[in-house]
Each structure stands twice: as structure tokens, then as C-alpha cells.
């Protein structure tokens, strides 16, 4: 599996011919990324910074779009969505965000989207076993560094990938950077350097234990 940050809060997960786009920004968003093609698009939040299906659509073939809780099977990829609280922009709701598990290439990935709570209900926690990689938001409209750290480590994943959340204002950007720095400090990873992609096989991932990966 290869995981890349595409820009904004968007990630691309690839395994063989399959590409999953997670939370691409729309054309109306202040977050701009290059358009690319994907077979599956996941949307955590009904907000222009997170729901740009057109951004992850290239050519005539439309991707399979998932934008809410439920269980989905797309080819060899199994996906489950779970509602969680959100407080991003004008989306303020106890169930406004959708967290997703993605099972592909022998690896289970948890995408926390824009969740604003470090607590996960017991019935959902029961579904989140065997998490290999967790992507956790840090910043305005999501979790603070302490909450992100507590949530990510409580899931006992093999790898944690934090990402900054916020708009592009100087204040929000600075807050996001400080949040990531505080998160890395809590993880004991203050000297960690960002990389442009994370490539891992299931066997390699199994040998990791709460490793932190920072994507540029």
C-alpha cells in the first residue's frame, strides 16, 4: 500500500490498480490540489474543504462515492463508515463527521476525518479492532494535540499519521503547525522529518508498533 497526502486534508491510498481518494477539497475550497483520478472517493464531512468528488474524478469513469455511515464493498476493498461529532466551519453536529475503516491490500486503515471528539462509543470501538494505520486530525475544527494523541494511541495501531486541520489563514495555519509539533512531542518524535509518501506491505506493518509517519 502507498499513502500520499494530496493537499488540504486529502489523502490517496493506492494498492495495485486501486486508488482511494479520501476527503478531496472541492473547487470552491481555498485548499487547492491537482485533479487526479480514483476508483473510490470517501467524504467525511459535507463541507467544501472535504467533499470535492470532482477533484478526484478524471476522464469519463465516475468513482464510487461514499459519504456517510454504513458498510460498503467495492471490488476487493471493504469500507465501513461510522458517525462521530464534528465542529468544522458551519458543520457542528454530534454526528456530522464520518470515520472510515478501509480494508485493502491486507491492511486495515482508519481515517478519522474531522472528528472533534477523542472518545469513541463502545459499540463503535468494538468494530475498530486490528487497525494497522490510523490517520488522525490535529487543529482547529478537529482535535487538539492531547486529544489526538490519546485517541490515536488508544487504538493501538502499528502506524499513526497525523495531519493538520484548519483554513489557510495565517492564524489557523500557525495553530495547525503548533498542534502537529505538540502531537509529535507527545509521541517523542520531535525530530521527525516529513516524507512525500509512505509505502508499506502488510508483513512490514505488522512489525511496527505505534510508529509515527508525517506526510508532506
N, C-alpha and C positions, 0 to 999 in steps of 0.2 A: 504494500500500500504506500502511496505517496500522498502527503498532505501539504498543501501550499496555501498561503494567505494571498488572496487575490486583490485585496484592498477593502477599505471600510471594515465591515465585520464579516466579510465573505471569505469562505474557505473552499478549496477544491480538494476532494478526496478522489483519488484515482487508483484503479486496480485493473490491469489489463485494458480491455476496451471500454470499461465503465467509468464514467466521471459523474460524481455527485457534487452539485453546487449548493452550498449552504449559505443562506441569507445574503444573496447579492443585492446591492443597492439599486434602486430604480433610477431612471433618467432624471427624475425630479429631485433626487437626493444631492446634497452638497458633497457627498462622498462619490468620487468618480473612479471607475475602473474600466479596463479594456474589455470589450464584449468578447464572450467566448461561448463555446457550445458545451452542452452537458446532456446526459440522458435523464437525469433526475434532479429536481430542484426542491430544496427544503426551505420553508419560510417559517421562522419562529414568531415573527411579530408583524401585525398589519400596519406597518409604517414604511414610508418611502425609503428609509435608510436600510430596510431589511427585506423588502418584498419585490425586488426588481427581476421578475421572471424573465422579462425581455432581455435583460443584460446577459443572462446565461443561456440564451437561445440563439443559435447560429444556423443559418440555412433554413430549409423547409420543414425539417423534422422538429416537431414540438416536444419538449421534455415532459416527463411525467412529473406533475407538480403536487407536492404535499404541503398543506398549510394549516394543519391542526392535529389534535389528538386522534389516535386510532392506530390500528395495525395494518401494515402495508407490505406487499411482496411484489417486487419489481425484478423480474428475471431471477438472478441468484442473490439479490440484495433484499434483506429483510429490515424493515424500518418500523419503529414504534414511536408514537408521539404522546407526550404527557403534558397536561396543562400545569402552569405554575404562575406565580404572581409577576406582574410587570409594572414598571413605573418609568418607562422611557417616553419622553416627549408627551404627546397627548394620549398615549396608551397607558392608562392607570387602571389596573384591574387585578383581582385575585386570580384570574385565570387567563390573563391577556397574552402570556408567553407560552410557547410550546417548546419543550425539551425533546430531543430525539435521540434514540439509540439507533445506530446503523451497524448491521452485521454484514460484513463483506470481506472477502479475501481471508477468512479465518480469524478476523479481528472484530471486536466489539468496541465501537466508538460512541461516546456520549457527548452530544452537543447541547450545552446549557442555554444557548441563545442569549436572551436579555433578562434572564431570571433575576429577580430582585430580592429573593429570599434564600438564605443559606440553609433553610430547613426544608426537607423533602418529606411529605407524608409517608407514614409507614407502609401503606398499601402500594405506593409507587416504589419505595425503596426496595421492596421485595422483588420488583421486576428488574432492578438495576444491579444484578449480580454479574460477575465476570467482566467488568469494564476494563478494557485494555488501555484505552486512551480517553481522557476527558478534556474537552475544550471549555474553559471557564472564563466568563466575562468579569472585568475589573474596571470600575469607573462610574461616571455619572449615568444614572438610569439603569444601573445594574448593581453589582455587589461591591462593597468596599474591600480593601486588601485582606482584612481579617476574615470577613465572611467568605470571600472566595477561597482563601487558604483552608478554612475549616471545612467548607463543603467539599472541595476537591480531595483533600486528604482523607475525609471520612469515607469516601467511595473506594479507597484503596486501589487506585488504578496503577497500571505499570508506568504510564506516562501522563504528565499534566502539561497542557498547552494553554497558558493564559493569554488573553487578548484585551486590549484597552477599548473601552466603550465611551462614547461621547460625541458631540458635534465637533466641527472644525474650528470653533472659536479658540483663541489663544488660551483662555481660562480653562476650557474643557480639555483641550489637548494637554495642557500642563498637568491638570488633575489626573488625566489618564496615565501620563508618564510616571507621575509620582505614585499612582496606585500600583502600577506594574513593578516599580522599583521596590515598594513596600512588600509586595507579594513575594518577589524574589528574595528579599531579605528574610522573610518569614520561612522561606524554603531553604535558606542557607546557600543561595545561588547568586550572590551579588555580582560575581564576575562573569556571569553567563553571557555569551555572545549570540546575537540573533542569526539565524540561518534562513536561506531562501526556500528550503523545503525539507521535510522530514520523510525519509524513506525507511521503511521497516517491514520485515517479514514476521509472521506470527511467532515463529520459533525464537527470533531475536527479541521480540517484545516480551515474551514470557520470562526472559532472563533479567528484565528491568524491574525496578522496584521504586515507584514514585518519582522517576526521573522527570526533570522539567525541561521542556523544549520551548524556545522562544523563536517565533517565526517573524521574519521581517516583512 
